[in-house]
């Protein structure tokens, strides 16, 4: 294998490790912060069959939304969808199956620990649940703000995950929902990137 082939592969691995490492750091920070402010993560996980079932079933509406979003011809949403596909096609690493699984698990755990397990739980300690849902997911949306529309969608998904948490009283349920949804969304993203690259490739002369 030539040095020209080795270098891009090493660069891919570094970029992927940076993305995943940053998300893992978020999860660790959530555990520490939860302990410091009195919303420890472990007691909130409450493993149960009901939490697992709700977590799995709650993925279905999000998957249906993704299907609709991937097929809508609304000009604004279609342009947004195409811009996101282009963004992810240039992210710096390929969406292989092991990477998709790793990203889905790490994001599902870390983001739910922080935003539902710490932020939402902390706010609900001194404010109504509705306020905790809205406030925590304004933050969630802002931290996903590549575009305003992306932030709004992320915030609404965050509210949905927060409702799953409130309904089950177990952080395990939204962790499962988030992880499964991210897996489905990343599989869709990989296929969309492949199609985008095929369509963008110059025709053979």
Secondary structure, 3 states (H helix, E strand, C coil): CCHHHHHHHHHHHHHHHHHHHHHHHHHHHHHHHHHHHCCCCHHHHCCCHHHHHHHHHCHHHHHHHHHHHHHCCCHHHHHHHHHHHHHHHCCCCCCCHHHHHHHHHHHHHHHHHHHHHHHHHHHHCCCCHHHHHHHHHHHHHHCCCCCHHHHHHHHHHHHHHHHHHHHHCCHHHHHHHHHHHHHHHHHHHHHHHHHHHHHHCCCCC
